[in-house]
């Protein structure tokens, strides 16, 4: 008479429910890296794809700083471009090959992922084959000497010498102008030599200017630019591109926009949100750059790559940045990704003249990189170069202090433990509150309607993130209609995803028990002693178990914590932060065990079976679970798989008792309405 399913709908429960089995194999709790198990020849073959990096050129020179020299840019690009961010490099090349010149590129990414260096290097490969841009020089207007100058277009690298030579020629003519007999010869002498040495693009202008000066000399007119306040307006436009079209990296702080645009004219400009964005947009729309009021503007032919994040993307005009590419925070964990980690760590150590990492140390870095990935930890690695850079530098310095020749895996572990130890203040504070009873969170014995959920307390830096158990309690009483009520929601202390989890739990009750009679239930679910807002739906399974325990009047083991989202058909769905949650409960239970607590059946955590793909526990935690036997991790797929673990009776018994209580409530409500 219980666990009816709707016609045509497959439920996540079955008449005979399998009992969840704990994970006991070390590799199920902590995926090993392949790297230290490969042969030397295999590792050498994999890392041969990447260039080597020698020691730094100057003391104190940071490897991953903003706008590094070209050799460092190329090395970083080679490391990240092959497997970490290939789509970014491909997008830059494709954009430069095929996109209209007025359509610019937005790239979402940062220095953490090596994106600035990658896009600069990828663009440089293409720009190297582009034609040389022009250079520009402001020169006097022969027909209107008292008006604004003309802008003369010259071959690259010729403007500065041309302007200097023209200025010297005009000065020589001005000095000779005081003697009318010397005027014409001075013009001819200086300008004939100047014209013969000038590039073809300047010769026609010089001939015009020579003719005007000869006319003025013959007419006895004053020299057009006869003093300091009336000097000839000769000025080359600087800075200018050098040695052909350029890729200019202007991602650093306090970049001068005009200077960057002029250096990149005819090539590619890479900028970040630190640039004068309004000025950049004005220059791109006008396709010219005004350097002085009233003077001709310099023509601009520049392709722009803007680096930014989601916030920057929301503020850019679509009409200008019509192409986009996004760097990836994570990559697939395979041997090529492991080789990338090895190439980076070896290069960092060499650059700072530190001991090289052993294969085992690289393997530890790979495992840590998987922990920093955003879910699916057993198949993904983070692309955070700064994390790997800093860990290698810390481990290398510690290795050198110990007078050891290579970074050992234990040294990587020591660095990570030291980082966690320096961030333990909040962890210790909260754990002390639980252990001393200030925060009442039992982890032994049984109780009806009470269960330990798991909450993550996020902080900076990453090593400061931790999880704690949070007691969830439920009470039930007869109600009018189905009414599964969450006190936290009524208090306005939940987010939308938590509310969705609650609604899914209500749907489970309707589908499980409300098919042939009306539910008449008033329930109160509370996160005990939790003063902050509750986020996410990862506590919905624990809430459901607390409610079922209260309905069935069956006690649950408080030594087992639960995390997981529940679906309307009883499936236990994956959640985030599973490693933090397991480790947090293990940490607390270890303290309680050291104080003599020994709950029947030991401690443990119930997790969604789908989260097994994420298990990358700290080595000490994984080894304890695999070898010591006092703490277990049970993956479950359905509500019914977890019920026997928590309540010690078959799931069918729980459902039968819960349904009996609900039918009793329905009868009470029917009697009340008849009165």
C-alpha positions in Angstrom: 0.0 0.0 0.0 3.0 2.3 -0.2 5.5 3.5 -2.8 3.0 3.6 -5.6 4.2 5.1 -8.8 2.3 7.2 -11.2 1.3 5.4 -14.4 4.0 5.6 -17.1 6.5 7.2 -14.7 9.6 5.3 -13.6 10.5 6.0 -9.9 13.9 5.9 -8.3 12.7 3.3 -5.7 12.3 -0.4 -6.1 10.6 -3.1 -4.1 13.9 -4.6 -3.2 16.4 -1.9 -2.5 20.2 -2.6 -2.7 22.2 -1.7 0.3 24.8 1.0 -0.4 28.4 -0.2 -0.1 31.2 2.1 1.3 34.2 3.1 -0.7 37.3 1.4 0.6 39.7 1.5 -2.3 42.3 4.3 -2.1 42.1 5.0 -5.9 38.3 5.6 -5.5 38.9 8.3 -3.0 42.0 9.9 -4.6 42.8 9.4 -8.3 46.5 8.8 -8.8 48.3 10.7 -11.6 49.9 8.6 -14.3 53.0 10.8 -14.4 55.2 9.1 -11.8 54.3 5.7 -13.1 55.5 6.3 -16.6 58.9 5.4 -17.9 61.6 8.1 -18.3 61.3 7.6 -22.1 57.6 8.2 -22.1 57.8 11.3 -19.9 60.6 12.7 -22.2 58.5 12.1 -25.3 55.5 13.9 -23.8 57.5 16.9 -22.6 59.4 17.2 -25.9 56.4 19.1 -27.2 57.3 22.1 -25.1 60.4 24.3 -25.3 62.8 24.5 -22.4 63.2 27.7 -20.3 66.5 28.8 -18.9 67.3 30.8 -15.8 66.0 34.4 -15.5 68.0 37.2 -17.0 67.8 39.6 -14.1 67.4 39.1 -10.3 63.9 39.6 -9.1 62.4 39.3 -12.5 59.0 37.5 -12.2 58.2 34.8 -14.7 54.4 35.4 -14.9 54.3 39.1 -14.5 52.3 41.5 -16.8 53.8 42.2 -20.2 57.0 40.1 -19.9 59.8 40.2 -22.6 59.1 38.3 -25.8 61.0 35.1 -25.0 59.0 34.7 -21.8 55.8 35.4 -23.7 56.6 32.8 -26.3 57.4 30.2 -23.7 54.2 30.7 -21.7 52.2 30.7 -24.9 53.8 27.4 -25.9 53.0 25.8 -22.6 49.4 26.9 -22.4 48.5 27.1 -26.1 48.8 23.4 -27.0 46.4 21.8 -24.5 45.3 24.3 -21.9 43.9 27.1 -24.2 44.1 25.9 -27.8 40.7 27.4 -28.6 41.9 30.9 -27.7 45.0 30.6 -29.9 42.9 29.3 -32.8 40.3 32.1 -32.3 43.0 34.7 -32.5 44.5 33.2 -35.7 41.1 32.8 -37.4 40.0 36.3 -36.5 43.2 37.8 -38.0 42.9 35.7 -41.1 39.2 36.3 -41.9 37.4 38.9 -39.9 36.8 42.5 -41.2 39.4 45.0 -40.0 36.7 47.0 -38.1 35.5 43.9 -36.2 37.6 43.5 -33.0 38.1 40.6 -30.6 37.1 40.1 -27.0 39.0 37.4 -25.1 37.7 36.3 -21.6 40.7 35.3 -19.6 43.5 36.6 -17.3 47.2 36.3 -16.4 46.3 33.4 -14.2 45.6 31.4 -17.3 48.5 32.9 -19.4 46.0 34.5 -21.8 47.8 37.8 -22.3 51.0 36.0 -23.3 49.1 33.5 -25.5 47.1 36.1 -27.5 50.2 38.3 -28.0 52.3 35.3 -29.2 49.5 34.0 -31.5 49.0 37.4 -33.0 52.7 37.9 -33.5 52.9 34.8 -35.7 50.3 36.3 -38.1 51.4 40.0 -38.0 55.0 39.1 -38.8 53.8 38.4 -42.4 51.8 41.6 -42.8 53.1 44.6 -44.9 55.0 47.3 -43.1 52.8 50.1 -41.9 53.4 53.8 -42.7 55.1 56.5 -40.6 53.9 60.0 -40.4 55.4 63.5 -40.2 53.8 66.9 -39.7 55.2 69.4 -42.2 54.5 73.1 -43.1 51.7 73.8 -45.6 53.5 75.5 -48.6 50.3 77.1 -49.8 49.2 78.4 -46.3 52.2 78.8 -44.1 50.2 80.3 -41.3 47.7 77.5 -41.3 47.7 74.0 -39.7 50.5 71.8 -41.0 50.0 68.9 -43.4 50.4 65.2 -42.4 52.9 63.5 -44.7 52.7 59.7 -45.1 56.1 58.1 -45.4 57.6 54.5 -45.4 58.0 53.0 -41.9 61.1 54.4 -40.1 61.5 57.4 -42.4 59.5 60.0 -40.7 62.0 60.9 -37.9 65.0 61.4 -40.2 62.8 63.2 -42.8 61.5 65.6 -40.2 64.9 66.3 -38.8 66.5 66.9 -42.2 63.6 69.2 -43.2 63.9 71.2 -40.0 67.7 71.6 -40.5 67.1 72.7 -44.1 64.5 75.3 -43.2 66.7 76.7 -40.4 69.6 77.1 -42.8 67.4 78.9 -45.3 66.0 81.2 -42.6 69.5 82.2 -41.5 70.4 83.1 -45.1 67.1 85.0 -45.7 68.5 88.2 -44.1 70.6 88.7 -47.3 68.3 88.9 -50.4 71.1 87.7 -52.7 71.6 84.5 -50.7 67.9 83.5 -50.5 67.5 81.7 -53.8 70.9 79.9 -53.7 70.2 78.8 -50.1 66.8 77.4 -51.0 68.3 75.5 -54.0 71.4 74.2 -52.2 69.5 72.9 -49.1 66.4 71.6 -50.9 68.1 70.0 -53.9 70.2 67.8 -51.5 67.1 67.2 -49.3 65.0 66.1 -52.3 67.6 63.7 -53.6 67.9 62.0 -50.2 64.1 61.9 -49.5 61.9 58.8 -50.0 59.7 59.1 -53.1 56.7 59.8 -51.0 58.3 63.0 -49.7 59.9 64.3 -52.9 56.8 65.7 -54.4 56.0 67.6 -51.2 59.6 69.0 -51.0 59.4 70.1 -54.6 56.2 72.1 -53.8 57.8 73.7 -50.7 61.0 74.5 -52.7 59.0 76.3 -55.4 57.0 78.3 -52.9 60.2 79.4 -51.1 61.8 80.4 -54.4 58.8 82.6 -55.2 59.0 84.2 -51.8 62.7 84.8 -52.3 62.1 86.5 -55.7 59.3 88.7 -54.4 61.3 89.9 -51.4 58.8 88.6 -48.9 59.6 87.8 -45.3 60.5 84.2 -44.4 57.3 82.5 -43.4 58.7 81.1 -40.2 61.0 83.7 -38.9 61.3 83.2 -35.2 61.0 81.0 -32.1 57.3 81.8 -31.8 56.8 81.2 -35.5 58.9 78.1 -35.9 58.1 75.7 -38.8 55.7 73.0 -37.7 57.9 70.0 -38.4 57.3 67.0 -36.2 57.5 63.3 -36.8 54.7 61.2 -35.2 56.2 59.2 -32.4 56.3 56.5 -31.2 55.9 54.5 -34.4 56.0 50.8 -35.2 59.4 49.4 -35.5 60.6 46.7 -37.9 57.2 46.1 -39.5 53.7 45.6 -38.1 53.7 45.2 -34.4 51.7 43.4 -31.7 51.7 45.8 -28.8 50.9 44.4 -25.3 49.2 47.3 -23.4 47.7 45.2 -20.6 49.9 46.6 -17.9 48.8 49.4 -15.6 49.0 53.1 -16.5 49.3 52.5 -20.3 49.2 55.7 -22.4 46.5 55.0 -25.0 47.8 57.3 -27.7 51.3 55.8 -27.4 50.0 52.3 -27.6 47.8 53.0 -30.6 50.6 54.6 -32.5 53.0 51.8 -31.8 50.4 49.3 -32.8 49.2 51.2 -35.9 49.1 48.8 -38.8 49.2 45.8 -36.4 47.4 44.5 -33.3 46.9 46.2 -29.9 46.2 44.0 -26.9 44.5 45.9 -24.0 42.8 45.2 -20.7 40.2 47.1 -18.8 42.9 49.4 -17.4 43.1 51.3 -20.6 41.2 54.5 -21.4 38.2 52.7 -22.8 36.3 55.7 -23.9 39.3 57.1 -25.8 39.8 53.7 -27.4 36.2 53.5 -28.6 36.4 57.0 -30.0 39.6 56.1 -31.9 38.2 52.9 -33.3 35.0 54.5 -34.4 36.8 57.4 -36.1 39.7 55.2 -37.3 42.0 58.1 -36.6 43.9 59.7 -33.8 43.9 63.4 -33.1 47.2 64.4 -31.4 46.8 68.2 -31.4 43.8 70.5 -31.9 43.5 71.8 -35.4 46.2 69.5 -36.8 45.3 66.6 -39.1 44.5 63.4 -37.4 46.7 60.3 -37.8 45.0 57.5 -39.7 44.5 54.4 -37.7 44.5 50.8 -39.0 44.7 48.7 -35.9 43.1 45.4 -34.8 42.3 45.3 -31.1 42.1 42.4 -28.7 40.4 43.3 -25.4 41.0 41.0 -22.4 38.5 41.0 -19.7 36.0 39.1 -17.6 32.2 38.7 -17.5 31.7 42.1 -16.1 33.8 43.7 -18.9 32.0 41.7 -21.5 28.7 43.2 -20.4 29.9 46.7 -21.0 31.5 46.5 -24.4 29.7 47.6 -27.6 28.7 44.7 -29.8 29.2 46.8 -32.9 32.9 47.1 -32.2 33.9 43.7 -30.5 32.0 41.4 -32.8 34.2 38.3 -32.2 34.9 36.6 -28.9 36.8 33.7 -27.3 36.9 32.4 -23.8 39.7 30.9 -21.9 39.0 27.7 -20.0 39.3 27.3 -16.2 39.7 23.6 -16.5 40.9 21.0 -19.0 40.5 17.3 -19.5 42.9 15.3 -17.2 44.9 13.2 -19.6 48.6 12.5 -20.2 49.0 15.6 -22.4 47.6 17.8 -19.6 50.0 16.0 -17.1 52.9 16.8 -19.5 51.8 20.4 -19.5 52.0 20.5 -15.7 55.4 18.9 -15.9 56.7 21.4 -18.5 55.5 24.3 -16.5 56.8 23.1 -13.2 60.2 22.2 -14.7 60.4 25.6 -16.4 59.5 27.5 -13.3 62.2 25.7 -11.3 64.8 26.3 -13.9 63.9 30.0 -14.3 64.4 30.6 -10.6 67.5 28.3 -10.3 65.6 26.0 -7.9 65.8 22.2 -7.7 63.8 20.5 -10.3 60.6 18.6 -9.3 60.7 14.8 -9.3 58.1 12.8 -11.2 56.4 12.2 -7.9 56.3 15.9 -7.1 54.7 16.6 -10.5 52.1 13.9 -9.8 51.3 15.7 -6.5 50.8 18.9 -8.4 48.5 17.2 -10.8 46.4 15.9 -8.0 46.2 19.3 -6.4 45.3 20.8 -9.8 42.4 18.3 -9.9 41.1 19.5 -6.5 41.1 23.0 -7.8 39.0 22.1 -10.8 35.3 23.1 -10.8 33.6 19.8 -10.1 34.3 16.5 -12.1 37.6 16.6 -10.3 38.7 13.1 -11.3 38.6 14.1 -15.0 39.6 17.7 -15.0 42.6 19.9 -14.0 42.8 23.6 -13.3 44.5 25.9 -15.8 45.6 28.3 -13.0 49.3 28.9 -13.9 49.9 31.1 -10.9 48.9 28.3 -8.5 51.3 25.9 -10.0 54.0 28.6 -10.3 53.7 29.5 -6.6 53.6 25.9 -5.4 56.8 25.0 -7.3 58.6 28.1 -6.0 57.6 27.4 -2.4 58.5 23.7 -2.7 61.8 24.6 -4.5 62.9 27.0 -1.8 62.0 24.5 0.9 64.0 21.8 -0.9 67.0 24.1 -1.2 66.8 24.9 2.5 66.9 21.1 3.2 69.9 20.7 0.9 68.1 18.3 -1.3 68.7 18.0 -5.0 65.1 17.5 -6.3 61.6 18.5 -5.1 60.1 15.4 -3.5 56.3 14.6 -3.4 56.4 14.9 0.3 57.7 18.5 -0.1 54.6 19.4 -2.1 52.5 17.8 0.6 54.4 19.9 3.2 53.8 23.1 1.3 50.1 22.4 1.0 49.8 21.5 4.7 51.6 24.7 5.6 49.2 26.7 3.5 46.2 25.1 5.3 47.8 25.6 8.7 48.2 29.3 8.1 44.4 29.6 7.3 43.0 27.5 10.2 41.8 30.3 12.4 38.1 30.1 11.3 38.2 26.3 11.1 39.6 26.0 14.6 37.1 28.6 15.9 34.1 26.7 14.5 35.3 23.3 15.4 36.0 24.4 19.0 32.4 25.7 19.2 31.1 22.3 18.2 33.5 20.2 20.4 32.8 22.3 23.5 29.1 22.2 23.0 28.6 25.8 22.3 27.2 24.7 19.0 25.2 21.5 19.7 26.0 19.1 16.9 25.9 15.5 18.1 27.9 12.9 16.1 26.9 9.8 18.1 23.7 8.1 19.1 20.4 8.3 17.4 17.4 10.7 17.3 14.1 11.0 15.6 13.8 13.7 13.1 17.4 14.9 13.4 20.3 14.5 11.0 23.6 16.2 10.2 23.7 18.1 6.9 27.0 19.6 5.7 27.6 23.2 4.9 30.6 24.8 3.2 31.9 28.0 4.7 33.7 29.8 1.9 36.5 32.3 2.5 39.7 33.5 0.9 42.1 32.1 0.1 41.2 28.7 -1.3 42.9 26.9 1.6 40.6 28.6 4.0 37.4 27.0 2.6 36.0 24.3 4.9 32.8 22.5 5.7 31.0 21.8 9.0 28.1 19.6 10.0 24.8 21.5 10.5 22.0 19.8 12.5 18.8 19.7 10.6 15.6 18.9 12.6 12.0 18.2 11.5 8.7 18.0 13.3 5.4 16.9 11.8 1.7 17.4 12.7 -1.7 17.2 10.9 -2.2 19.9 8.4 -4.6 21.1 5.8 -3.6 19.8 2.3 0.0 18.9 1.5 2.1 21.5 3.4 5.8 20.8 3.7 6.9 24.0 5.2 10.5 25.2 5.5 11.0 27.7 8.4 14.2 29.0 6.8 12.2 29.9 3.6 9.6 31.7 5.6 12.3 33.7 7.4 13.6 34.8 4.0 16.9 33.2 4.6 17.2 31.0 1.5 18.2 31.4 -2.0 16.3 30.3 -5.1 18.1 27.0 -5.5 17.4 26.0 -1.9 13.7 26.7 -2.5 13.8 24.6 -5.6 15.2 21.8 -3.5 12.4 22.1 -1.1 9.8 22.1 -3.9 11.4 18.9 -5.3 11.1 17.3 -1.8 7.4 18.3 -1.7 7.0 16.7 -5.1 8.5 13.5 -3.8 5.9 13.3 -1.0 3.1 13.9 -3.5 4.4 11.2 -5.8 5.3 8.7 -3.0 2.3 9.0 -0.8 -0.4 11.2 -2.2 -1.8 9.1 -5.0 -5.0 7.8 -3.4 -5.6 10.1 -0.5 -5.0 13.8 0.3 -1.9 14.6 2.3 -2.7 16.5 5.4 0.8 17.4 6.7 2.3 20.4 8.4 6.0 20.1 8.7 8.7 22.2 10.3 12.2 21.9 9.0 15.0 23.9 10.7 18.7 24.3 10.3 19.6 24.4 14.0 21.8 27.2 15.3 22.4 28.4 11.7 22.1 32.2 11.7 23.3 32.8 8.2 21.3 32.3 5.0 21.2 28.9 3.5 22.2 28.5 -0.2 21.9 25.8 -2.7 19.8 22.6 -2.8 22.5 20.2 -1.4 20.7 19.9 1.9 17.4 18.8 0.4 18.2 15.0 0.8 19.1 15.5 4.5 15.8 17.5 5.0 13.8 14.7 3.4 15.5 12.1 5.6 14.7 14.2 8.7 11.1 14.5 7.7 10.8 10.8 6.9 12.3 9.9 10.3 9.8 12.2 12.0 6.9 10.7 10.1 7.9 7.1 10.6 9.0 7.8 14.2 12.3 6.0 13.5 15.6 7.3 14.9 18.5 8.0 12.7 22.3 7.7 13.3 23.8 11.0 14.1 27.3 9.7 13.2 26.4 9.9 9.5 26.2 13.2 7.7 24.3 13.6 4.5 24.8 15.7 1.4 22.8 15.6 -1.8 20.0 17.1 -3.7 16.7 15.1 -4.0 14.6 14.7 -7.1 10.8 14.4 -7.2 11.2 10.7 -8.0 13.6 9.9 -5.2 16.9 10.1 -7.1 19.8 11.6 -5.2 21.4 14.2 -7.4 25.0 15.5 -7.4 26.1 18.6 -5.5 29.2 20.8 -5.4 32.0 20.8 -2.9 31.8 17.1 -2.0 35.5 16.9 -1.1 35.3 19.8 1.3 32.2 18.3 2.9 33.7 14.8 3.5 37.0 16.3 4.7 35.1 18.7 7.1 33.1 16.0 8.7 36.2 13.7 8.9 38.1 16.4 10.6 35.5 16.9 13.3 34.9 13.1 13.8 38.6 12.6 14.1 38.7 15.1 17.0 35.7 13.4 18.7 37.2 10.0 18.2 40.5 11.1 19.8 38.4 12.3 22.8 37.0 8.8 23.2 33.7 8.9 21.2 33.0 5.6 19.4 29.6 5.5 17.8 28.1 2.2 16.8 28.9 1.5 13.2 31.5 4.3 13.0 31.3 7.7 11.3 30.6 8.5 7.7 29.1 10.6 5.0 26.3 9.7 2.5 27.0 11.3 -0.9 25.3 11.2 -4.3 26.7 8.3 -6.4 27.2 10.8 -9.2 29.7 12.6 -7.0 32.1 9.7 -7.0 33.5 11.3 -10.1 34.6 14.2 -8.0 36.4 12.4 -5.1 39.9 13.8 -4.8 40.4 13.8 -1.0 43.5 15.0 0.7 46.0 12.1 0.9 45.7 11.8 4.7 41.9 11.7 4.6 41.8 9.2 1.7 44.3 6.9 3.5 42.4 7.0 6.7 39.1 6.1 5.0 40.7 3.3 3.0 42.8 1.7 5.7 41.5 2.6 9.2 37.8 1.6 9.0 36.3 4.1 11.4 35.0 6.5 8.8 33.1 5.5 5.6 31.8 7.2 2.5 28.6 5.7 1.0 27.6 6.7 -2.5 23.8 6.3 -3.0 21.6 6.8 -6.1 18.2 6.8 -4.5 16.5 7.8 -1.3 15.8 4.1 -0.5 19.4 3.2 -0.6 20.2 5.6 2.2 17.3 4.8 4.5 18.7 1.5 5.8 22.0 3.1 6.6 20.4 5.9 8.5 17.6 4.1 10.3 18.7 0.5 10.5 15.5 -0.9 8.9 14.5 -1.6 5.3 13.3 1.3 3.2 9.9 -0.5 2.9 9.5 -0.3 6.6 10.2 3.4 6.7 7.7 4.1 3.9 5.0 1.9 5.5 5.3 3.7 8.8 5.3 7.1 7.1 2.3 6.3 5.1 0.4 5.0 8.2 1.1 8.3 9.9 -0.1 10.3 6.9 -3.3 8.3 6.6 -3.9 8.9 10.3 -3.4 12.7 9.7 -5.8 12.5 6.8 -8.5 10.8 8.9 -8.1 13.5 11.6 -8.6 16.2 9.1 -11.6 14.5 7.7 -13.1 14.2 11.1 -12.4 17.9 11.8 -14.1 19.0 8.6 -17.2 16.9 9.5 -17.5 18.8 12.8 
